[in-house]
């Protein structure tokens, strides 16, 4: 079974296709620039003290991102996260922002801000999600729908609006392209790995990511998901 660190490294490889390039003589050479050099990134669900979103922000900064929006519905821990990352990586702009990942207005607003300030969007990590620690057979209908809203609608909005922004080009970005990554789960792949509501939401994400990748073919915009088993401590 892969470790949390291994899964984060795999996430990094999904986000950037850079690293090795082909020359005309078919000789492979290593790029000197970091994987996320010049890239503008948005992460949802980055407000947890110990979670994938927070750890990913550190990985993105380490890999040379130009700007990282760290967002969450809970904003109390975001400023400190941004400060800590910028202290270690002063060349990376880290912008903390309160965002409801399942609100179309909020998602569009943070994406519009990235385009306004940096002229591009390259990475959208749709990581926000919830799970209720109760017997799912006794879960209230309203809570089931809330799981679907936060876990599934948030990914739909990410694909919808981030893909549009990733097609925008300019002086620093000559071609359409980018990477949309969603956090799904092994619970969306097989039975018995999670509650009914959570499993249904993660299965929906997996299917939506596959459909999104097909719809965005020929745009150089990749759509992937990660399927963690469990997360203990990432940083």
C-alpha positions as CSV (number, residue, x, y, z in Angstrom):
1,X,0.0,0.0,0.0
2,X,1.4,3.4,-0.9
3,X,2.2,5.9,1.8
4,X,0.6,9.4,2.0
5,X,3.9,10.9,0.8
6,X,3.9,8.6,-2.2
7,X,0.3,9.6,-3.1
8,X,1.3,13.3,-3.0
9,X,4.2,12.7,-5.3
10,X,1.8,10.9,-7.7
11,X,-0.5,13.9,-7.5
12,X,2.4,16.1,-8.5
13,X,3.0,14.0,-11.5
14,X,-0.6,14.2,-12.6
15,X,-0.5,18.0,-12.4
16,X,2.5,18.6,-14.6
17,X,3.5,16.8,-17.7
18,X,6.8,18.6,-17.6
19,X,10.0,17.1,-16.5
20,X,11.4,15.5,-19.6
21,X,11.2,16.8,-23.1
22,X,12.0,15.3,-26.5
23,X,14.5,17.0,-28.8
24,X,14.4,16.6,-32.5
25,X,17.2,14.0,-32.2
26,X,15.0,12.0,-29.8
27,X,17.4,12.6,-27.0
28,X,15.7,13.0,-23.6
29,X,17.0,15.8,-21.4
30,X,16.0,16.8,-17.9
31,X,14.4,20.2,-17.5
32,X,16.1,22.4,-15.0
33,X,13.0,24.3,-14.0
34,X,10.7,23.0,-11.3
35,X,7.6,21.0,-12.3
36,X,5.2,23.8,-11.4
37,X,7.3,26.7,-12.5
38,X,5.2,29.8,-13.5
39,X,2.0,27.8,-12.7
40,X,-1.0,29.4,-10.9
41,X,-2.9,27.0,-8.7
42,X,-6.1,26.8,-6.7
43,X,-6.7,24.3,-3.9
44,X,-10.0,23.8,-2.1
45,X,-10.3,22.1,1.2
46,X,-6.9,23.4,2.4
47,X,-8.1,24.5,5.9
48,X,-7.6,21.3,7.8
49,X,-4.6,21.1,10.2
50,X,-3.7,17.6,8.9
51,X,-5.1,16.9,5.4
52,X,-4.4,16.5,1.8
53,X,-5.2,20.1,0.9
54,X,-2.7,21.6,3.3
55,X,0.0,19.1,2.4
56,X,-0.6,19.7,-1.3
57,X,0.0,23.5,-0.8
58,X,3.4,22.7,0.6
59,X,4.2,20.3,-2.3
60,X,3.0,22.9,-4.9
61,X,5.3,25.5,-3.3
62,X,8.2,23.2,-3.2
63,X,7.7,22.4,-6.9
64,X,8.0,26.1,-7.8
65,X,4.4,27.3,-8.3
66,X,4.1,31.0,-9.1
67,X,0.9,31.4,-7.0
68,X,-1.2,29.2,-4.8
69,X,-4.7,30.0,-3.6
70,X,-5.4,28.1,-0.4
71,X,-9.1,28.0,0.1
72,X,-11.6,26.5,2.5
73,X,-15.1,27.1,3.9
74,X,-13.3,27.5,7.3
75,X,-10.8,30.3,6.9
76,X,-9.3,30.5,10.4
77,X,-6.2,28.4,9.7
78,X,-5.5,29.6,6.1
79,X,-3.6,32.9,6.9
80,X,-1.1,31.0,9.1
81,X,-0.6,28.4,6.4
82,X,0.0,31.0,3.8
83,X,2.5,32.8,6.1
84,X,4.4,29.6,6.9
85,X,4.7,28.6,3.2
86,X,5.8,32.1,2.1
87,X,8.4,32.2,4.9
88,X,10.0,29.1,3.4
89,X,9.3,29.8,-0.2
90,X,9.4,33.6,-0.6
91,X,9.1,33.5,-4.4
92,X,5.7,31.8,-4.2
93,X,2.6,34.0,-3.8
94,X,0.2,32.3,-1.4
95,X,-3.3,33.7,-1.2
96,X,-5.6,32.5,1.6
97,X,-9.3,32.8,0.7
98,X,-12.6,31.7,2.2
99,X,-14.4,29.7,-0.5
100,X,-17.4,27.4,-0.4
101,X,-16.3,24.9,-3.0
102,X,-19.9,24.0,-3.7
103,X,-20.9,27.6,-4.4
104,X,-20.8,28.6,-8.0
105,X,-20.3,32.3,-7.1
106,X,-17.4,31.5,-4.8
107,X,-15.7,29.2,-7.3
108,X,-16.1,31.6,-10.2
109,X,-14.9,34.5,-8.0
110,X,-11.6,32.9,-6.9
111,X,-10.9,31.8,-10.5
112,X,-11.7,35.3,-11.8
113,X,-9.3,36.7,-9.2
114,X,-6.5,34.4,-10.4
115,X,-7.1,35.5,-14.0
116,X,-7.2,39.2,-13.1
117,X,-4.0,39.1,-11.0
118,X,-1.9,36.5,-12.8
119,X,-3.5,36.2,-16.3
120,X,-3.7,32.4,-16.1
121,X,-4.9,29.3,-14.3
122,X,-3.0,26.1,-14.6
123,X,-4.0,23.8,-11.7
124,X,-7.3,23.4,-9.9
125,X,-7.2,20.8,-7.1
126,X,-10.8,20.1,-6.1
127,X,-10.1,18.6,-2.7
128,X,-12.9,19.8,-0.5
129,X,-15.2,17.1,0.9
130,X,-17.1,15.9,4.0
131,X,-18.1,12.6,5.6
132,X,-20.5,12.2,8.5
133,X,-19.2,9.8,11.2
134,X,-22.6,8.1,11.7
135,X,-24.4,5.0,10.5
136,X,-25.3,5.9,6.9
137,X,-28.4,3.8,7.0
138,X,-29.7,6.2,9.7
139,X,-28.4,9.4,8.0
140,X,-31.0,12.1,7.5
141,X,-32.0,12.9,3.9
142,X,-30.8,16.5,4.2
143,X,-27.4,15.3,5.3
144,X,-27.2,12.9,2.4
145,X,-27.9,15.7,0.0
146,X,-25.3,17.9,1.8
147,X,-22.6,15.2,1.2
148,X,-23.6,15.1,-2.5
149,X,-23.6,18.9,-2.7
150,X,-20.1,19.4,-1.2
151,X,-18.4,16.3,-2.5
152,X,-19.9,16.1,-6.0
153,X,-21.2,19.6,-7.0
154,X,-17.8,21.1,-6.0
155,X,-16.0,18.9,-8.5
156,X,-18.6,19.7,-11.2
157,X,-18.0,23.5,-10.6
158,X,-14.3,23.0,-10.7
159,X,-14.4,21.3,-14.0
160,X,-16.9,23.7,-15.5
161,X,-15.2,27.0,-14.5
162,X,-11.5,25.9,-14.2
163,X,-11.5,24.4,-17.7
164,X,-12.9,27.7,-19.2
165,X,-10.1,29.7,-17.4
166,X,-7.4,27.2,-18.5
167,X,-8.2,28.0,-22.1
168,X,-7.2,31.6,-21.6
169,X,-3.9,32.5,-23.1
170,X,-1.6,35.5,-23.0
171,X,2.0,36.6,-23.0
172,X,3.0,34.0,-20.4
173,X,0.8,31.2,-21.6
174,X,0.8,30.6,-25.3
175,X,-1.5,27.6,-25.4
176,X,-4.6,26.3,-23.8
177,X,-3.8,23.8,-21.0
178,X,-3.9,22.8,-17.4
179,X,-4.7,20.1,-14.8
180,X,-7.9,19.6,-12.8
181,X,-7.5,17.0,-10.1
182,X,-10.3,15.8,-7.7
183,X,-10.1,13.9,-4.5
184,X,-12.2,10.8,-4.8
185,X,-11.6,7.6,-2.7
186,X,-11.2,3.9,-2.9
187,X,-14.7,3.9,-1.4
188,X,-15.9,5.0,-4.8
189,X,-14.4,2.0,-6.5
190,X,-15.6,-0.9,-4.3
191,X,-18.1,-1.7,-1.6
192,X,-17.4,-1.8,2.1
193,X,-14.8,1.0,2.0
194,X,-17.0,3.8,3.3
195,X,-20.5,4.9,4.2
196,X,-23.3,4.8,1.6
197,X,-23.5,8.5,1.1
198,X,-19.8,9.0,1.0
199,X,-19.2,6.1,-1.4
200,X,-21.9,7.3,-3.7
201,X,-20.4,10.7,-3.9
202,X,-16.9,9.4,-4.6
203,X,-18.2,7.1,-7.3
204,X,-19.9,10.1,-8.9
205,X,-16.6,12.0,-8.8
206,X,-14.7,9.2,-10.5
207,X,-17.3,9.0,-13.3
208,X,-17.4,12.7,-13.7
209,X,-13.7,13.0,-14.0
210,X,-13.6,10.4,-16.8
211,X,-16.4,12.2,-18.6
212,X,-14.7,15.6,-18.1
213,X,-11.4,14.2,-19.5
214,X,-13.3,13.0,-22.6
215,X,-15.1,16.3,-23.1
216,X,-11.9,18.3,-22.8
217,X,-9.9,16.2,-25.2
218,X,-7.8,18.2,-27.6
219,X,-7.6,21.2,-25.2
220,X,-4.5,20.1,-23.4
221,X,-6.5,20.2,-20.1
222,X,-6.1,17.0,-18.1
223,X,-8.8,15.8,-15.6
224,X,-7.8,13.2,-13.0
225,X,-8.7,12.0,-9.6
226,X,-6.8,10.4,-6.7
227,X,-8.3,7.6,-4.7
228,X,-6.8,7.5,-1.2
229,X,-7.5,4.7,1.2
230,X,-7.0,6.6,4.4
231,X,-5.1,9.7,5.4
232,X,-3.2,9.8,8.7
233,X,-0.6,12.6,8.7
234,X,0.9,14.1,5.6
235,X,3.2,16.9,6.9
